[in-house]
Amino acid sequence: MEFLKPFQRLTAGIAAIALASTATYCMADLVSGPQPGDGVGAFTVTKAAGNPSDGVEDGKRLCYRCRMGSRPVVMIFARTADQPLAKLVNELEGEIKEHADAKLCSFVNMIGGDSDSLKNAATKFVKDNGIQNVAFVVPEDSQNGPDNLKISPEADLTVVCYKSSKVVSSHALKKGELDDGKINTIVEAACGLVE
């Protein structure tokens, strides 16, 4: 039986390496949406609510990304309309007002359900939270967003900061991960678009 000990040690070592590799893989950052340096492709949405001064009526179908042109944009894909999202959007509203000269703008794509339910939820969310400067839209593919943007089904929130349709920063969070620290990081990234 003594001759089995080296084999058992080798097996235990291989198991430990496999376990460590799995743990490293699980802890890797979630990737969702276009990444820095990528272009942001066109996609069709229906405006649900918000930003009455953008010249787009609620219910209109359009490419909102196209409408923003070369402006600095914070584009959000959200599966959950909750208080952390409201806090993030309200922080962005303040930055949009502050950086009006730079034409900073933002729009939220609600995803993860059927179009009608998402439009109704977005309209209620905008009204309940007094949102004035951020538009809420629903993409044609309301489950996971447009295919060309590769929004991860695991991401509850995907935030893409871009300028002239080129991604500057990208943030992906699972449900429950949007806290004050992450909100600050996203807002700083938004401010970085206009510096």
N, C-alpha and C positions, 0 to 999 in steps of 0.2 A: 504494500500500500504506500510505502515511502516514495516509490517512483511516480505516484500520481500527484504529489504536492506541487512540483514545478508546473504541471499541466493545469492544476487548479488555480495557481497564481496567475498563469498566463490568461486563463479564461476570465478570472476576476478583473485582470487589467484591461482586457478587451471590453468587458462589460462597463467598466468605469469610463473608458474613453467614449464608448457609444452613448452613455448617459450624459456625459459632459457635452458631447456634440449636440445631442437633442436639446439640452438646456440652453445652449448658445443659440440654436436655431429658434427656439420658442421666445427668447428674449430679444431677437432681432426686431428692429423697428418695423412697424406696419408701413407698407408702401401703398399709396392710393393716389390716383390721378397723375397728371403730367408732372414731371420732375424738373428741377432747375436746368435751364438751357433748352428744354422742350418748347415747341410751339403749342398754342392753344387753338385747336381746330374749331370750326363752326358747328353749331348744333341748334336745333329748334326747341323752343320752350313756349309755354303759355304764361303770360303774366297773371299772377293771382292778386297781388296787393302790394302796397308800399310805394314809396317814392313817387308821389303824384306829379312832381315837377319834371320827370324824365321824358314827358311827351308820349308815353306809351299807356294806352288805356287798359284797365283790367280786362282780362279775357282775350287780349290780342295775342296771336301766334307770331313769333319772330325769332331771329337769331339775336339774342341779347348780347352775346359776346361780340357779334359783328357791330352792333349798335354802339358799343363802347369804343370802337376804333383803337387808337393808339394810347388811350388814357391809362393811367395806373389803376388797376382793378384788384379788389379782393373778392374772389369767386368762391362761394361756399356751397358744398353739397352736404345737406343735413338729413338724417333719418329721424331725428328726435327734436321736436319743438318743445324745449323745456327751459327752465330758468337759466342754466348756464349759457344756452344759446342766446337767450334774451340779453344777458349781461354782455356777451361778446358783441352782439349787434349794436347795443347801445353805446359801447365803447367805440366801435367803428363809426357810428353816427357822429360822435364828437370829433373824431379825426377827419371825417368828410367835411364837416363845417369848418374846421380849422385850416384844412388844406384845399379850400374851395378854388383858390387861384391855380393850383396844380391839377384841378379836375379829378381828384381822387374819388373813386366810386366803388360800390359794392353791390353784389346781388347774391341772393340765397336761392339755391335750387333744392326744393323739397323732394326727397326720393324715398322709396321703400314701401309704396302702397299704390292703390289705384289713383288715377289722376283726379277724379272728382273729390275723393276724401282728402287728398293732399291740398288741393286748392282751397277747400273749406277750412282745413286746419290752418293753412297759411294766412288766410283772411282773418280768422279769429285771433291768431297769434299776433299779427301786425296791429290789429285794433287793441287787443288787451295790453300790449306793451308800448303803445304810442310811437311806433316806428314811422319815421318820416322820410328818411334819406336813403334807405336801403330797399330795393325791390325784392319781392319774393316771387319766384317763378316755379313752374313744374315742367321738367323736360319731357319730351315725347316718350322716351323710355323712363317711365316713372319708377321702375323698380330699382335700377342701379345706375341711372344716368346714361349719357351717351357712350356707346361702345368705344369711340375714338379717344375718350378721356380715361378709360380704364379705372373707374372708381371701384375700389375693393368692396366686396360684399361684407367684409369684416369691419370696415370703417363706418362708424356712426357719424363721424364728421371728417370731411376732407376740405381743407382750405388751400386754395391756390392763389398766390400773389403774383401778378404778372403785369407787364408793361409792354406796349407795342406787340401784344400777343405772344410774348416770350416770357416763360416762367422764371421768376426770380427766387421764389421759395415755395415749398409745399409742406403741408402739415396734415398728418392723418392720425385720428384718435379713435379708440374703441369706445363703446358706450360707458359713460361714467368717468372718462378720463379728462374731460374739459373742466379744469379747475382754474383758479386765479392766476397761477404761474403760467399755464398754457395760454390763457387769454392774453396776458401781458406779452408773451412771446409773439403771438399772432399780431397784436396791435403794433408792436415794434417793427415787425416785418412789413406791415402796411405802411408805417411811417417811412421805412427805408425806401419805399417805391418813389417817394417824392423828395428825397434829400439829394 
